[in-house]
Amino acid sequence: MPKINLLQAVNSALDTAMDADSRVVCLGEDIGEFGGVFRATSKLQEKYGKQRCFNTPITEQGIVGFSIGLAAQGSVAVAEIQFADYIFPAFDQIVNEAAKFRYRSGDQFNCGGLTIRTPYGGGIAGGLYHSQSPEAYFCHTPGLKVVIPSTAYQAKGLLLSAIRDPDPVIFFEPKAIYRAEAGDVPDTDYELPLGVAQVVSTGTDITLVGWGAQMHQLHRAAKMAAKDGISCEVIDLCTLLPWDADTVAKSVTKTGRLIISHEAPRTGGFAGEIAATIQERCFLSLESPITRITGLDTPFPLVFEKEYLPDYLKVFEAIKASVHF
């Protein structure tokens, strides 16, 4: 089993999907000969031709609109938005067209063969236009699925599931950890279920929940807490829409405490949805208030990126405060 990084796992998933199904088509800005800005689609055009892996004009609305049309007529479209920050020109196409396509026809037609891949999040000194985490916007939209991997193994298995899912999926890729580490990833075809969280490590004192690059911060904070005798249960949501409330509720019922961490701004962030749901389901089990460790309610800064981002030290301080509440 080869060791590859998250970016290579994305490429492997696309290669696997295109090899297994001739209907799979990849499209986006500079994804052809160039392989995309992060090289996620490297060598796919060379292998499958310009009809199945091709460049588009610089128009996100056009990329998604064309992909909806492809999916509606039977193709399996995998569109790349070069940075998640630039997904907003396509917001109307995603929210008002793709998400409602099946519903408005009474299930007579759909664009379920649509997957939108996009790198998201901070950590690369990208400033305000290349660092945002817009996942919460789309989690408010019935008809979509929102998926975020945190490891290479997840990236391949979840992306293959997303491509083959009967509903349109937005697949956010945490670019800060594209090449951070390598993991064991089968070179064969495999899928991981959408909507199922992963309990990464078990514990008894507090539950830590996150997704994407924040999982690395949670792991590090949990190791620090263990030195102080605090046992952390760490959960990777993997899918935000639909999110696995049962797994989180079961954990919090056991530990009595919950910390949720994400890079997006605090107000309206998806941590608020998780906190509200767990408060409703686990109120009598809670030993301390649910805590959110998030980005700030400001545009994403350049020189103050480290101060803006939630990190393991902020999570560690929150763990101690919650346990000693």
Secondary structure by P-SEA (a helix, b strand, c coil): cccccaaaaaaaaaaaaaaacccbbbbccccccccccccccccccccccccccccccccaaaaaaaaaaaaaaccbbbbbcccccccccccccccccccccccccccccccccbbbbbbbbccccccccccccaaaaaaacccbbbbbbccaaaaaaaaaaaaacccbbbbbbcccccccccccccccbbbbbccccccccccccbbbbbcccaaaaaaaaaaaaaaacbbbbbbbccccccccaaaaaaaaaaacbbbbbbcccccccaaaaaaaaaaacccccccccbbbbbbccccccccccccccccaaaaaaaaaaaaac
